[in-house]
Amino acid sequence: MKFLLGELCLCLVVTLSLSLPRPRTKISSGADSPEPTIPGSPDRCDGLGFDAAVLDEVGTPLYFRDAFVWKGFHGTAKLINSTWPQLPSHLDAAFRMHHSNDPAHHDRTFFFKGNQVWQYHGSTLEGTFLIRDKFPGIPDNLDGAIGCFQGDCVKDSVLFSKGDTMYVLDLSVKTVKERSWQGLRGCSALMQWVDRYYCFKGINFTRFNPSSGEVPAGYPKDARDYFFKCHWSGNTTTDRNIFNICSNVSFDEFDEDELGRMYAFRSNWYFRLDAKQRGWHPWPLSSAWPSLHGKINGVFSWNNNMYFIQGSQLYIYKAEARYTLIEGYPKPVRDELGISSSDVDATFICPGTSELYIIMGNHMQMVNLQHSPRVLGNGIRIGHSKVDGAMCNGQGIFVFVGTQYYRYNSTSELSSWKNTPAPRSIKQDFLHCPHQVPASHHH
């Protein structure tokens, strides 16, 4: 199977749940037993594409064609009316709305056909409407629809495609603007995944910027190489465990930036944990942080920047809608932070402070980022001989060891190493994974 750096491969996905303290949702392990095939059902890998695509309430992609729907990256087609009895077949479009200022529509899924739209909350029908009444200014007989989050678009919006025109509905002011984006003509379905937006034309797809319509080089691509398990022959068991968020492979680090984006890092990959509607799966580090490759030793966010320690080097990225490597970096950690050792195990900084804590072995040292020069303080013993990662947010300090974590209320509590709190499960509390997961090895 093709696997291009910087592009997704959803055949390796295991759907996640949110990290503390966000709402939790049960997920699928991806190891379900084979399901029987419905006679006459289509094959998602036959190259004929889809009528519509959307993420469900737990971030699992749904692909619709004729009277059938596929859920996730593998498995057989199911009848649409087995989940949504009131829906017709041969849908035109579907999208999930994100608009927290409008509780009556937030987190609802809308399905379109002809001049009608069906509004669902989960699998519960809340109403059937004419498109012109529910979405004034939006035409009938759509080709595709997609919700766009504030930050990706200027405001929470919905993009509707028909023919050569993209209709952009600003949910805050209810205005519609028409766009003619050359690279997006003829989309048969639209779908958003994490912070990326896709136009499907049959079995091929194109990634695009939802604000400008810009399409990066290298598209279109074949969806069967990225979105489904078709002719993929598989990687090694070790690789699969790294990609599987619910495996027993430990994480290298966790971090939450000052914009509320939370990440888990493992080997050369990261998982974004804070937005279930955007879907979760492993991404190469360089797809978010240019020039960053391989295992990291520490990560922390401070002063609107995100810092990565990798061996003896420090990378600093400006944390905006996209991360941008600050000119001149990477630079030696010794020069930037006063750390002479390359044996950093974890780093963390608590919100509202400039005190960076570095954990090496069973010792923790502090450096104040506002001081110049930056000088590493004396070591303090902690109650862990070796840690994999650490993070601090409004809920406390989290120390990650293997598949478990320890929560502390303060750095003074962490340094009171004789009173180590009881360990808790990362998979159950942060990710809400199933209890039974195939065994694998720690790093």
C-alpha positions in Angstrom: 0.0 0.0 0.0 1.1 3.5 -0.6 2.0 5.5 2.5 3.2 9.0 1.8 4.6 11.1 4.6 2.2 13.9 5.5 -0.9 12.2 4.1 -3.3 10.1 6.1 -3.7 6.4 6.1 -7.0 5.6 7.7 -6.6 1.9 7.3 -4.5 2.2 10.4 -7.1 4.0 12.4 -8.5 3.1 15.8 -11.1 5.7 16.9 -10.2 7.5 20.1 -12.0 9.1 22.9 -11.2 12.4 24.5 -8.6 13.1 27.2 -9.4 14.3 30.6 -11.4 16.3 31.5 -13.5 16.2 28.4 -16.6 14.1 27.8 -15.9 10.5 27.2 -17.3 8.2 24.5 -17.0 4.5 24.1 -14.9 3.5 21.1 -14.4 0.5 18.9 -11.2 -1.5 19.2 -11.1 -2.2 15.4 -11.0 -5.9 16.1 -14.6 -6.9 15.6 -15.4 -10.3 14.2 -16.3 -10.5 10.4 -19.9 -9.6 9.7 -22.0 -11.3 7.1 -22.4 -9.6 3.7 -25.9 -8.4 2.7 -26.8 -10.0 -0.7 -26.5 -7.4 -3.4 -24.5 -4.9 -1.3 -21.7 -3.0 -3.1 -18.0 -3.3 -2.6 -16.4 0.0 -1.3 -13.2 -0.8 -3.2 -14.8 -1.2 -6.7 -13.9 2.4 -7.6 -17.4 3.8 -8.0 -17.1 6.3 -5.1 -19.8 7.5 -2.8 -23.0 9.6 -2.7 -22.0 11.2 0.7 -19.6 11.0 3.5 -19.7 12.3 7.1 -18.2 11.5 10.6 -20.6 10.1 13.2 -20.9 11.3 16.8 -17.7 9.4 17.9 -15.6 10.4 14.9 -16.0 7.3 12.8 -16.3 8.0 9.0 -19.5 6.9 7.3 -19.6 6.4 3.5 -23.0 6.2 1.7 -23.8 4.7 -1.6 -27.3 3.8 -2.9 -29.2 2.2 0.0 -26.0 1.3 1.9 -23.5 2.7 4.4 -20.0 1.6 5.4 -18.7 2.5 8.8 -15.0 2.9 9.5 -12.1 1.8 7.4 -13.1 -1.8 6.9 -16.2 -4.0 7.2 -19.2 -4.8 5.1 -21.9 -2.4 3.9 -25.1 -2.1 6.0 -28.5 -0.8 5.0 -29.0 2.9 5.7 -32.5 2.3 7.1 -31.1 -0.1 9.7 -29.7 3.0 11.5 -31.8 5.8 10.0 -35.2 4.3 9.1 -36.6 7.5 7.7 -33.8 8.2 5.3 -34.1 7.5 1.5 -31.4 5.9 -0.5 -29.2 7.6 -3.0 -28.4 10.6 -0.8 -27.0 13.8 -2.2 -24.9 15.0 0.7 -24.5 14.9 4.5 -22.6 16.9 7.1 -22.3 17.2 10.9 -22.8 20.8 12.3 -20.5 22.3 14.8 -22.1 25.5 16.2 -21.9 25.6 20.0 -23.9 28.9 20.1 -26.9 27.1 18.7 -27.8 24.1 20.9 -30.7 23.1 18.7 -28.4 22.4 15.8 -25.0 21.8 17.4 -23.7 18.3 16.9 -26.6 17.4 14.6 -26.2 15.5 11.3 -28.0 16.7 8.2 -28.8 14.5 5.2 -29.8 15.9 1.9 -31.7 14.6 -1.1 -33.4 16.6 -3.8 -35.1 19.5 -2.1 -35.3 18.0 1.4 -33.1 17.8 4.4 -33.3 15.4 7.4 -32.0 16.5 10.8 -30.8 13.8 13.2 -29.3 13.8 16.7 -27.5 10.5 16.7 -30.0 8.0 15.2 -33.0 10.1 16.3 -34.9 12.0 13.6 -35.6 15.6 14.8 -37.3 16.8 11.7 -37.6 16.8 7.9 -37.5 20.2 6.1 -37.2 21.8 2.7 -33.7 22.9 2.1 -34.8 26.4 1.2 -36.5 26.8 4.6 -33.7 25.2 6.7 -30.8 26.7 4.8 -32.0 29.8 2.9 -29.7 30.6 -0.1 -28.6 26.9 -0.5 -29.8 25.2 -3.7 -31.5 21.8 -4.0 -29.9 18.7 -5.5 -26.5 19.2 -3.8 -23.3 17.4 -4.6 -21.7 17.6 -1.2 -21.7 19.4 2.2 -19.2 19.8 5.0 -19.0 21.6 8.3 -16.0 23.9 8.8 -14.7 24.7 12.3 -13.8 28.3 13.4 -10.1 28.5 13.0 -10.2 26.5 9.8 -12.8 28.9 8.5 -13.1 32.5 9.9 -16.3 31.4 11.7 -18.1 28.2 12.2 -19.5 27.5 8.7 -20.9 25.0 6.3 -19.7 24.5 2.8 -22.2 23.2 0.2 -21.0 22.1 -3.3 -23.1 22.0 -6.5 -21.6 21.9 -9.9 -18.8 24.5 -10.2 -19.9 26.5 -7.2 -19.2 26.3 -3.5 -21.8 27.9 -1.2 -20.3 29.1 2.1 -22.8 29.5 4.9 -21.5 31.6 7.9 -23.5 30.1 10.8 -22.9 33.2 13.0 -24.7 35.7 10.7 -26.6 33.3 8.4 -25.1 34.7 5.2 -24.2 32.7 2.1 -21.3 33.6 -0.2 -20.7 31.8 -3.5 -17.2 30.7 -4.5 -15.9 29.3 -7.7 -12.8 27.2 -6.8 -11.2 25.7 -9.9 -9.7 22.6 -8.2 -13.0 21.6 -6.5 -15.3 21.4 -9.4 -17.4 18.3 -9.6 -17.1 17.0 -6.0 -19.3 14.0 -5.5 -18.9 14.1 -1.7 -17.1 16.3 0.9 -15.6 15.1 4.2 -13.5 16.6 7.0 -11.0 14.7 9.1 -9.1 16.3 12.0 -8.1 19.7 10.5 -8.1 18.6 6.8 -10.9 18.9 4.3 -11.5 16.6 1.3 -13.4 16.6 -2.0 -14.2 13.2 -3.4 -14.6 12.8 -7.1 -15.5 9.1 -7.5 -12.8 7.1 -5.8 -10.3 9.9 -6.0 -9.9 12.6 -3.4 -8.3 16.1 -3.2 -7.4 17.9 0.0 -8.3 21.6 0.0 -8.1 24.7 2.2 -11.8 25.5 3.2 -11.1 29.2 3.4 -9.4 29.7 0.1 -10.1 26.6 -1.9 -6.4 26.1 -2.5 -5.3 22.6 -3.3 -1.8 21.5 -2.4 0.5 19.7 -4.9 0.2 16.0 -5.4 -3.6 15.6 -5.8 -5.8 13.8 -6.6 -5.1 10.5 -4.8 -6.9 7.2 -4.7 -9.0 6.9 -1.6 -8.4 3.1 -1.5 -4.8 3.8 -0.6 -5.7 6.0 2.4 -9.3 5.8 3.6 -10.1 2.0 3.4 -8.6 -1.3 3.9 -8.6 -2.8 0.4 -5.5 -4.2 -1.2 -3.3 -3.3 1.8 -1.1 -6.2 2.8 -0.2 -4.8 6.2 2.9 -3.6 8.0 4.7 -5.3 10.9 2.9 -6.0 14.2 5.1 -3.4 15.9 4.0 -0.7 13.4 0.4 -1.6 13.9 0.7 -1.3 17.6 2.3 2.1 17.3 -0.6 3.2 15.1 -3.2 1.7 17.4 -4.0 4.2 20.0 -5.4 1.5 22.3 -2.4 -0.8 22.1 0.0 -1.3 25.1 2.8 0.7 23.4 3.7 3.6 25.7 3.5 7.2 24.6 6.6 9.5 24.4 4.8 12.6 25.5 1.5 14.5 25.9 0.9 18.2 25.6 -1.9 20.7 25.4 -1.1 24.0 23.7 -2.5 27.4 24.6 -5.2 27.1 22.0 -6.6 24.0 23.7 -5.3 21.4 21.2 -4.2 18.3 22.9 -1.8 15.8 21.5 -0.3 12.4 22.3 3.1 11.5 20.8 4.4 8.1 19.9 7.5 7.4 17.8 7.3 9.5 14.6 3.5 10.0 15.0 1.0 12.1 16.9 -2.6 11.7 17.8 -4.8 14.8 18.3 -7.2 14.2 21.2 -9.3 17.2 21.7 -11.9 17.1 18.9 -13.9 13.9 18.5 -16.0 15.2 15.6 -12.8 15.7 13.6 -11.8 12.0 13.8 -8.6 10.6 15.4 -5.8 8.7 13.8 -2.0 8.7 13.7 -0.3 11.5 11.7 3.4 11.9 10.9 5.0 14.7 13.1 6.1 16.6 10.1 2.6 17.0 8.8 1.9 19.4 11.6 5.4 20.5 12.7 7.6 20.9 9.6 11.2 19.5 9.8 10.3 17.4 12.9 10.9 13.7 12.5 11.3 10.8 14.9 10.9 10.2 18.6 10.8 13.3 20.8 12.1 13.6 24.4 10.0 16.4 25.6 7.3 18.9 24.6 5.7 21.9 26.2 3.8 25.0 25.3 4.6 28.5 26.6 4.1 32.1 25.4 2.1 31.1 22.3 4.9 28.8 21.1 5.3 25.0 21.2 8.7 23.6 22.1 10.1 20.2 21.2 13.2 18.6 22.7 14.7 16.0 20.4 18.0 14.7 21.6 20.4 17.7 21.9 18.2 20.0 19.7 15.3 22.3 20.5 12.6 23.1 18.0 10.3 26.1 18.6 7.0 26.5 16.6 4.7 29.5 16.6 1.3 28.1 17.7 -1.4 29.5 15.4 -3.9 27.8 13.2 -0.9 26.1 11.7 2.4 25.5 13.4 5.4 27.4 11.9 9.0 26.7 12.7 10.6 29.8 14.1 13.5 31.0 11.9 16.9 29.8 13.0 15.7 26.6 14.8 16.5 24.0 15.8 19.2 25.1 18.2 21.2 23.3 20.9 19.1 22.6 24.0 22.2 23.5 26.1 22.3 27.0 24.7 18.5 27.6 24.9 17.5 25.9 28.1 20.8 25.2 30.0 20.3 21.5 29.7 23.6 19.7 29.2 22.2 16.2 29.0 20.4 14.7 26.1 18.7 12.1 28.4 15.5 14.1 28.9 12.6 11.8 29.7 9.8 14.4 30.0 9.0 18.0 30.3 6.0 20.1 31.5 5.0 23.6 32.3 1.8 24.6 34.2 -0.6 27.2 32.7 0.2 30.8 33.8 3.8 30.1 34.8 7.2 30.3 33.2 8.7 27.5 35.3 9.7 24.6 33.0 10.2 21.2 34.7 12.6 18.6 33.2 12.5 15.0 34.3 15.5 12.9 33.8 15.5 9.4 35.4 14.2 9.8 39.0 15.1 13.5 39.3 13.3 16.7 38.3 14.9 20.1 37.7 13.4 23.5 37.0 14.4 26.4 34.7 12.6 29.7 34.6 12.0 30.6 31.0 11.8 34.3 31.8 15.3 34.4 33.1 18.4 35.2 31.0 20.6 33.3 30.9 18.4 30.2 31.7 20.0 28.1 34.4 18.9 24.7 35.4 18.2 24.3 39.1 19.2 21.6 41.4 17.6 18.2 41.0 14.7 17.0 43.2 14.0 13.3 43.6 10.6 12.0 42.4 8.8 8.7 43.1 9.4 7.3 39.7 12.6 5.6 38.5 11.7 6.2 34.8 8.8 8.1 33.2 7.7 8.3 29.5 6.0 11.7 29.5 4.4 14.4 31.6 1.9 17.2 31.2 0.3 19.9 33.3 -3.1 21.6 32.7 -5.9 22.9 34.8 -6.6 19.5 36.2 -3.2 18.9 37.7 0.2 17.3 36.8 0.1 14.0 34.9 3.0 11.7 34.9 2.9 8.9 32.3 4.6 5.5 32.8 3.8 2.7 30.3 0.1 2.3 30.1 -0.5 4.1 33.4 -0.5 7.6 34.7 -0.2 9.3 38.1 -2.0 12.6 38.9 -0.4 15.2 41.2 -1.9 18.4 42.5 1.3 20.3 42.5 5.1 20.1 41.9 5.6 20.0 45.7 3.4 16.9 45.8 5.3 15.3 43.0 8.6 15.9 44.8 7.2 14.2 47.9 8.3 11.0 46.4 7.3 8.8 49.4 3.6 9.5 48.7 3.1 8.3 45.2 -0.6 8.3 44.2 -2.3 5.1 43.0 -1.7 4.5 39.3 -4.6 4.9 36.8 -5.1 3.6 33.3 -4.3 6.0 30.4 -6.4 3.9 28.0 -9.5 3.9 30.2 -9.4 7.5 31.7 -7.8 9.5 28.8 -8.8 7.4 25.8 -11.7 5.3 27.2 -10.5 2.3 25.2 -12.1 -1.2 25.5 -10.8 -3.3 28.4 -9.5 -6.1 26.2 -6.8 -5.1 23.7 -4.3 -7.3 22.0 -1.0 -7.5 23.9 2.0 -5.7 22.7 5.4 -4.5 24.1 6.3 -1.2 25.6 9.0 0.9 24.1 
